[in-house]
């Protein structure tokens, strides 16, 4: 028989209890009141009682029963149930075996008052939506035990270890574990309704931004359409189609050339480097080639541009 995986939590039973945990999640503040592993000796009972907060009950080992208001349910290893504020409940361990219980007591405080249009500065709207969805489901959970099918229980152990090890990032880990307990509990009761839509990108816009970023980072090196497409894990034909959306009259070569010319103009404005040296630094084969491209694009040579010595906007827009 394998060892009880939560055994280590007996060593410092109050470790998580000592933390003052207040988690901002979307528009809610989650206040952690109790966070621990407890045990009911065989036959032990806990008479009818209620709390002013939510209590999450998980059974990692043993068996027993719970009465929720007036309805009794058998409990066994791997089950969970949630009691909301004011819910009367009674607990009892099996007469021939102890029952361990992982408990999380939390207050959930709505902090949305005064927020305009439902959005708060600096808070991700997808996080807001998920938090609202989770809390509304918690408030409507049926008073019936269910199986911990989404493995919320291991989050207790992960939080405990983070607390005891006190490594860099442990506080954030503990907070994330608590949010995961809420989310996984709700999923265990999920009635199969359509899930919340996840944020999606405009794929073409995303590919274009990445392509342009990659070109800007590597324009001084030999660069081909195939090079950039390979970094995007798409074909060169696909990349051509994406670029045509944003630059209908420009080729890949002219886009790269525009970026190189921007860099050349900056060097001409800001340094006294020879034109030949600037040409090589900014991806042109030599000074003669830069001279021809520059004259064709701007109607003047690089030296004439520099001679003006008044930095002017280059007519390039990418």
Residue, then its C-alpha position, 0 to 999 in steps of 0.5 A: x500500500x502506497x504511503x499517504x501523500x499528504x503525510x508531510x503536512x502533519x509536520x507543520x500543520x499550521x504552516x499555511x494557517x500562519x499566512x495572511x493571504x489576500x488574493x485579488x482575482x478579477x474584481x474579487x478579493x479572496x481572503x483565506x481564513x483556514x488552509x490545513x489538513x485535519x483528521x477525524x479518528x474512527x467514529x469521531x463526529x462533528x456536530x451540526x455547525x455552519x460557517x460565515x464563509x465558504x469551506x472546501x472539504x476534500x477527502x484524501x484518505x478514509x471514509x465517513x459521511x456528511x449530512x448537508x442540511x438534512x440530507x446524508x451522503x457517504x464519503x470516501x477517498x477522492x471525494x469533495x464537497x463545498x459548504x457555502x455561508x450559513x449551510x448547516x452540516x454534520x461530519x462523521x468518520x467511519x466506525x472502523x477507519x479514520x477520515x482525513x480532510x483537506x480544508x480551505x475556508x475563504x471569504x469572497x469579497x466583491x470589489x467591483x463597486x465604483x468600477x466603470x463599465x465593468x473594467x478595472x485598469x490593469x486587470x485582464x478582462x479574461x481574468x475578470x470573466x473567468x473569476x466571475x464565472x467561477x464565483x457565480x458557479x460556486x454560489x450555485x453549487x449543489x449540496x452534494x459530494x462529488x469526485x475530485x476528478x480534476x485533481x484539486x487536492x494536490x494543490x494543497x500539497x503544492x501550496x504547503x511545500x511552497x510555504x515550507x521551502x520559502x523559495x523565490x516565487x513561493x507566495x505567488x505559487x501559493x496564491x495560484x494554488x488557491x485559485x486552482x482549487x476554486x477552478x478545479x472544484x467548479x469543474x468537478x461539478x460542471x454540468x456540461x454547458x459551453x465553456x467560457x470563450x478563451x481569448x483568440x488572436x487575429x492569426x494574420x495580424x499576429x504573424x505579421x507582427x512577428x514577421x516584422x519584429x523578426x525582420x527588424x531584429x535581423x535586417x542587417x543580416x542576409x534575409x530571405x522570405x523563406x528564413x522568416x516563414x521558417x521562424x513562423x512555421x508556415x510556408x513562404x507562400x502563406x507569409x507572402x499572403x500575410x504581407x500582402x494584407x498589410x502591404x498590397x503594393x510591396x514585396x518582401x524585398x522592398x519591406x526589408x529594404x525600407x527597414x534597412x533604409x530607416x536604419x541608414x538614415x538614423x546612422x547618417x543623422x546621428x553618426x559621422x561613419x563613412x557611407x560605405x561603412x554604414x552600408x555594410x552595417x545596415x545590410x547593404x552589399x556595399x556603398x555603391x548599391x546603397x547609393x543607387x537604392x537611396x537615390x532612387x527612393x529619396x531623390x538624393x544621395x546618402x551624402x546629400x541627405x547627411x549634408x542637410x544635417x537636419x534629421x527629417x522624417x523618412x517617408x517610410x511607414x511600416 
